[in-house]
Amino acid sequence: MQVYCSECNRETNHSEVMSPYELKSNIYDDLQWIEKYYIVKCGGCDSVAFVKQYGDEDMWKEMPWGEREYYYKYTVYPEEPSGKQEQHIIKELYKVPAFINELYNEVVKAYNNSSFILCFVGLRMLIEAICKEKGIEKVPLTNKDGSPKRTDTGEYKYRFLGLSEKLKNLLQDGHITQVQYKVLDQIRDLGNESVHEMTKHNDLVVKEAIGVLENMLYNIYDLATIEIFKK
């Protein structure tokens, strides 16, 4: 049967894991009906779901030659999201570090489940993760004469950067363009609203923000490794 898969985010072919449990009407009932309950497995990702199949004598459509064709209604659990926003397909990013790619996947799943506040918090975290991977986290503290400050044990003292400063450093180091910087700074502001004010942004804004981050991940990691002409 073809039913919705919550992992694949679309309808896929499913097969039975075990024999169905069946209920049906009494032969003397006015309406004849049948219900079957299945445990099924997705043919694409192997995730398991629960499906109810229902049919009755009024569920039919007329075929070209006048005969009746009966059909069934399938209800799957976990259910398909009721939100109207278009599902976002996870982009294949091959050179992105594993912990960043995992966070990106969770952000898209949050969007597809209409969890827009969590999605924007995740987008902000994604920017932080990129900065961390690029070593943009802190700067050494200096004395008035320009020499580095040290602790009593001789270790350097550092000041941790805010996300706004990290974005500026990403720009200065050439990881992002001026246009990307301006957009990412807007995403930072929207992420702050989600974190501190529990502001829920609409699905179009969130989808655009995901697209910007996807392009940035591709430009920083995948595109930088492509060699078209061998030297």
C-alpha positions as CSV (number, residue, x, y, z in Angstrom):
1,M,0.0,0.0,0.0
2,Q,1.1,3.6,-0.5
3,V,0.7,5.7,2.6
4,Y,2.5,8.7,4.2
5,C,5.9,8.2,5.8
6,S,6.8,10.7,8.6
7,E,10.5,10.1,7.9
8,C,10.5,10.4,4.1
9,N,7.9,13.3,4.4
10,R,5.8,11.8,1.4
11,E,3.8,8.8,0.4
12,T,5.9,5.7,-0.1
13,N,5.3,2.0,-0.7
14,H,4.8,0.1,2.6
15,S,4.7,-3.6,3.3
16,E,3.1,-5.6,6.1
17,V,5.2,-6.5,9.1
18,M,2.6,-8.8,10.5
19,S,-0.9,-10.2,9.6
20,P,-3.7,-7.5,10.0
21,Y,-6.3,-7.5,12.8
22,E,-9.7,-7.4,11.2
23,L,-13.1,-6.1,12.3
24,K,-16.3,-6.1,10.2
25,S,-20.0,-5.5,10.4
26,N,-22.7,-8.1,11.2
27,I,-24.4,-9.6,8.2
28,Y,-27.7,-8.1,9.5
29,D,-26.4,-4.6,9.8
30,D,-27.9,-1.9,7.4
31,L,-24.4,-0.9,6.3
32,Q,-21.8,-3.5,5.5
33,W,-18.3,-2.4,6.4
34,I,-14.8,-3.8,7.2
35,E,-11.8,-2.4,9.1
36,K,-8.2,-3.8,9.1
37,Y,-5.3,-2.7,11.3
38,Y,-1.8,-3.1,10.0
39,I,1.8,-2.6,11.3
40,V,3.7,-1.7,8.2
41,K,7.3,-0.8,7.2
42,C,8.3,1.9,4.7
43,G,10.1,0.5,1.6
44,G,12.3,3.6,1.5
45,C,13.6,4.2,5.0
46,D,12.4,1.0,6.9
47,S,10.5,3.1,9.5
48,V,7.5,1.4,11.1
49,A,4.0,2.8,11.2
50,F,0.4,1.8,12.1
51,V,-2.3,1.9,9.4
52,K,-6.1,1.6,9.6
53,Q,-7.9,0.4,6.4
54,Y,-11.6,1.1,6.2
55,G,-14.2,0.3,3.5
56,D,-18.0,0.0,3.3
57,E,-20.6,-0.7,0.6
58,D,-21.1,3.0,-0.1
59,M,-17.5,3.6,-1.0
60,W,-17.4,3.0,-4.7
61,K,-17.0,4.9,-8.0
62,E,-18.6,4.2,-11.3
63,M,-16.2,2.9,-14.1
64,P,-16.5,3.7,-17.8
65,W,-18.6,0.5,-18.6
66,G,-21.0,1.1,-15.7
67,E,-19.5,-1.3,-13.2
68,R,-18.7,-0.3,-9.6
69,E,-15.1,-0.2,-8.3
70,Y,-14.9,-0.3,-4.5
71,Y,-12.0,1.5,-2.7
72,Y,-10.6,1.8,0.8
73,K,-9.6,4.7,3.0
74,Y,-6.2,4.5,4.7
75,T,-5.3,6.3,7.9
76,V,-1.7,6.2,9.0
77,Y,-0.1,7.0,12.4
78,P,2.2,9.1,12.7
79,E,-0.2,11.2,10.7
80,E,0.7,13.5,7.8
81,P,1.1,17.1,9.0
82,S,-2.1,19.1,8.5
83,G,-0.2,22.4,7.8
84,K,-0.5,23.9,4.4
85,Q,3.1,24.9,3.9
86,E,5.1,23.0,1.3
87,Q,7.5,20.4,2.7
88,H,11.2,21.4,2.5
89,I,13.5,18.8,0.9
90,I,16.8,18.3,2.8
91,K,19.7,19.2,0.5
92,E,22.5,16.8,0.1
93,L,25.7,18.5,1.4
94,Y,28.7,16.2,1.1
95,K,31.6,18.2,2.6
96,V,29.7,19.8,5.5
97,P,31.1,18.7,8.9
98,A,28.9,16.0,10.5
99,F,27.7,18.0,13.5
100,I,26.7,20.9,11.4
101,N,24.9,18.7,8.9
102,E,23.0,16.9,11.7
103,L,21.9,20.3,13.0
104,Y,20.8,21.4,9.5
105,N,18.7,18.2,9.2
106,E,17.0,18.9,12.5
107,V,16.2,22.4,11.4
108,V,14.5,21.2,8.3
109,K,12.5,18.6,10.2
110,A,11.3,21.2,12.6
111,Y,10.1,23.3,9.7
112,N,8.3,20.4,8.1
113,N,6.6,19.8,11.4
114,S,5.5,23.4,11.6
115,S,7.7,24.0,14.6
116,F,8.7,27.5,13.4
117,I,10.0,28.8,16.7
118,L,12.3,25.8,17.2
119,C,13.3,26.1,13.6
120,F,14.5,29.7,13.9
121,V,16.3,28.9,17.2
122,G,18.0,26.1,15.2
123,L,19.0,28.4,12.4
124,R,20.7,30.7,14.9
125,M,22.5,27.7,16.4
126,L,23.5,26.7,12.9
127,I,25.2,30.1,12.3
128,E,27.0,29.7,15.7
129,A,28.1,26.2,14.7
130,I,29.7,27.4,11.4
131,C,31.5,30.1,13.3
132,K,32.8,27.6,15.9
133,E,34.0,25.2,13.1
134,K,35.9,28.2,11.5
135,G,37.5,29.0,14.8
136,I,35.6,32.3,15.2
137,E,34.7,32.2,18.9
138,K,36.9,34.4,20.9
139,V,39.7,37.0,20.7
140,P,42.7,37.4,23.1
141,L,42.6,40.3,25.6
142,T,45.5,42.7,25.4
143,N,47.1,45.2,27.8
144,K,47.4,49.0,27.0
145,D,50.8,48.4,25.4
146,G,49.3,45.7,23.1
147,S,50.8,42.7,24.9
148,P,48.5,39.8,25.6
149,K,46.9,39.5,29.0
150,R,47.7,36.3,30.9
151,T,46.3,34.5,33.9
152,D,48.4,33.8,37.0
153,T,49.3,30.5,35.5
154,G,50.6,32.1,32.3
155,E,47.6,31.2,30.1
156,Y,46.2,33.7,27.6
157,K,43.0,35.6,28.5
158,Y,40.2,35.7,26.0
159,R,36.9,37.5,25.4
160,F,34.1,35.5,23.8
161,L,32.5,37.1,20.8
162,G,28.7,37.8,20.4
163,L,27.1,36.4,17.3
164,S,27.0,39.8,15.6
165,E,30.8,40.1,16.0
166,K,31.2,36.5,14.7
167,L,29.3,37.4,11.5
168,K,31.6,40.3,11.0
169,N,34.6,38.1,11.3
170,L,33.1,35.6,8.8
171,L,32.8,38.5,6.4
172,Q,36.3,39.8,7.0
173,D,37.8,36.3,6.7
174,G,36.1,35.9,3.3
175,H,33.8,33.0,4.2
176,I,30.7,35.0,3.2
177,T,29.8,38.0,1.0
178,Q,28.5,41.4,2.0
179,V,25.0,40.5,0.8
180,Q,25.1,37.2,2.8
181,Y,26.3,39.1,5.8
182,K,23.3,41.4,5.7
183,V,20.8,38.6,5.4
184,L,22.5,36.5,8.1
185,D,22.4,39.4,10.4
186,Q,18.6,39.7,9.8
187,I,18.3,36.0,10.6
188,R,20.2,36.6,13.8
189,D,17.8,39.3,14.8
190,L,14.8,37.1,14.0
191,G,16.4,34.2,15.9
192,N,16.8,36.5,18.9
193,E,13.1,37.3,18.8
194,S,12.3,33.6,18.7
195,V,14.6,32.9,21.7
196,H,13.8,35.8,23.9
197,E,10.3,36.9,22.9
198,M,8.9,33.5,21.7
199,T,8.0,35.2,18.4
200,K,6.6,32.8,15.8
201,H,7.5,33.8,12.2
202,N,5.4,32.7,9.3
203,D,6.4,29.7,7.1
204,L,7.6,31.8,4.1
205,V,10.1,33.7,6.2
206,V,11.4,30.6,7.8
207,K,11.7,28.8,4.4
208,E,13.6,31.8,2.9
209,A,16.0,31.7,5.9
210,I,16.6,28.0,5.5
211,G,17.4,28.6,1.8
212,V,20.0,31.2,2.7
213,L,21.7,28.9,5.2
214,E,21.7,26.1,2.7
215,N,23.4,28.2,0.1
216,M,26.0,29.4,2.6
217,L,26.8,25.8,3.7
218,Y,27.2,24.8,0.1
219,N,29.4,27.8,-0.7
220,I,31.6,27.5,2.4
221,Y,32.1,23.7,2.3
222,D,31.0,22.0,-0.9
223,L,31.8,24.6,-3.5
224,A,35.2,25.3,-2.1
225,T,36.3,21.7,-2.7
226,I,35.2,21.4,-6.4
227,E,38.0,21.2,-9.0
228,I,36.7,21.6,-12.5
229,F,40.1,21.9,-14.2
230,K,43.0,19.8,-13.0
231,K,46.3,21.7,-12.9
